[in-house]
Amino acid sequence: MADLVYSQSAEIAEWVAQNIPDIDGQGFDGPVAAIGVATDRIIAGVVFHDYQKQYGTIQLSMAATSPMWARQEIIKGLLAYPFYQLDCFKIWTATSRFNDRALKVNKHVGFTQEAVLAHQFGKQNHAVVMRMLKPDFEKRYGEN
């Protein structure tokens, strides 16, 4: 059984950065918040960054070493942070077009493709931008 980990934001953000190929372990710029998913060790993490309070948006980056994290109640707990604590209307993520597994997970979680940013991760490595709006979250996961 996996549990959410809230108290180790810096360590989880570092773990996520090390497990996303397009970040190359460099970490995240600016302030971040991170939530982990753990069994006897961290198996997944989400970093929330680029928070734009005036627009109600935040970007998130996810990494996982096991599919065990992607249960409905875990996803709801992870995404409750931006939608209910920060009162965001939109969350979004940018993923390499070559990262089929991450794109599949994003779709499974409930994200919808919004745009493609050409050469965002280097020449010929385009970013697929996906988003979830608060009404979509509430419809899929139930209100808080």
C-alpha positions in Angstrom: 0.0 0.0 0.0 1.3 3.4 -0.9 1.0 6.6 1.1 1.4 10.3 0.4 4.5 12.0 1.8 4.2 15.7 2.4 7.0 16.6 4.8 10.0 16.1 2.5 9.4 18.5 -0.3 13.1 19.3 -1.1 14.1 15.6 -1.1 11.1 14.6 -3.2 11.8 17.4 -5.7 15.4 16.3 -6.0 14.2 12.6 -6.5 11.8 13.7 -9.3 14.5 15.8 -11.1 16.8 12.8 -11.0 14.1 10.5 -12.5 13.0 12.7 -15.4 15.3 12.4 -18.4 14.6 15.8 -19.9 15.6 17.6 -16.7 19.0 15.8 -16.5 19.0 15.9 -12.7 19.4 19.7 -12.8 16.4 20.4 -10.5 13.8 23.1 -10.7 14.1 26.9 -10.8 12.2 29.0 -8.4 10.0 27.9 -5.5 8.5 24.5 -5.6 6.3 22.2 -3.5 6.5 18.4 -3.9 4.5 15.5 -2.7 5.8 11.9 -2.8 4.2 8.5 -3.0 5.9 5.9 -0.9 5.7 2.2 0.1 8.9 1.3 1.9 10.7 3.9 -0.4 9.7 6.7 -2.7 8.0 5.2 -5.9 6.6 8.4 -7.4 6.6 12.2 -6.9 5.0 15.3 -8.2 6.7 18.7 -8.1 4.5 21.8 -8.4 6.3 24.8 -9.9 5.8 27.9 -11.9 2.8 28.9 -9.8 1.0 31.9 -11.2 -1.4 32.9 -8.4 -2.9 35.8 -10.4 -3.9 33.4 -13.2 -4.7 30.3 -11.1 -2.2 28.1 -12.9 0.7 25.9 -11.9 3.0 23.5 -13.7 3.7 20.0 -12.4 6.4 17.5 -13.2 6.0 13.8 -12.3 8.2 10.8 -12.0 7.6 7.2 -11.0 9.6 4.0 -10.8 6.5 1.9 -10.2 2.9 1.9 -11.6 1.6 1.2 -8.1 1.2 4.9 -7.4 -1.5 5.6 -10.0 -4.6 4.7 -8.0 -7.6 7.0 -8.0 -7.3 8.0 -4.3 -3.5 8.7 -4.6 -4.1 10.9 -7.7 -6.9 12.7 -6.0 -4.7 13.4 -3.0 -1.8 14.7 -5.2 -4.0 17.0 -7.3 -6.1 18.3 -4.4 -3.1 20.4 -3.4 -3.1 22.7 -6.5 -6.9 22.7 -7.0 -8.0 23.1 -3.4 -5.1 24.5 -1.3 -3.8 26.9 -4.0 -7.2 27.3 -5.7 -5.8 26.8 -9.2 -8.2 26.6 -12.1 -5.6 24.9 -14.4 -2.7 22.6 -13.9 -0.4 21.7 -16.8 2.6 19.6 -17.7 5.1 19.6 -20.6 6.4 16.2 -21.6 8.8 15.1 -24.4 7.0 13.7 -27.4 9.3 10.7 -27.1 8.2 9.8 -23.6 5.3 7.5 -24.5 5.0 6.1 -21.0 4.6 9.5 -19.4 2.2 10.7 -22.0 0.1 7.6 -21.4 0.2 8.1 -17.6 -0.8 11.8 -18.1 -3.8 10.7 -20.2 -4.7 8.0 -17.6 -4.7 10.6 -14.8 -7.0 12.8 -16.8 -4.9 15.4 -18.6 -5.9 16.6 -22.1 -3.4 17.6 -24.8 -3.4 21.3 -25.3 -0.4 22.2 -27.5 3.0 21.1 -28.8 6.0 23.3 -28.3 8.5 22.7 -31.1 12.1 21.9 -30.1 11.3 22.7 -26.4 13.7 19.9 -25.2 16.2 20.4 -27.9 16.3 20.0 -31.7 13.4 17.7 -32.9 12.4 17.0 -29.3 9.0 18.7 -29.0 7.1 19.1 -25.7 3.5 18.0 -25.5 1.7 20.3 -23.2 -1.2 18.7 -21.4 -3.7 20.3 -19.0 -6.4 19.6 -16.5 -9.0 22.2 -15.4 -10.6 22.2 -12.0 -14.1 21.2 -13.4 -12.4 18.2 -15.1 -10.7 17.2 -11.9 -13.9 17.5 -9.9 -15.9 15.5 -12.5 -13.3 12.7 -12.6 -12.2 12.6 -8.9 -15.2 14.1 -7.0 -15.3 17.3 -5.2 -13.1 17.7 -2.1 
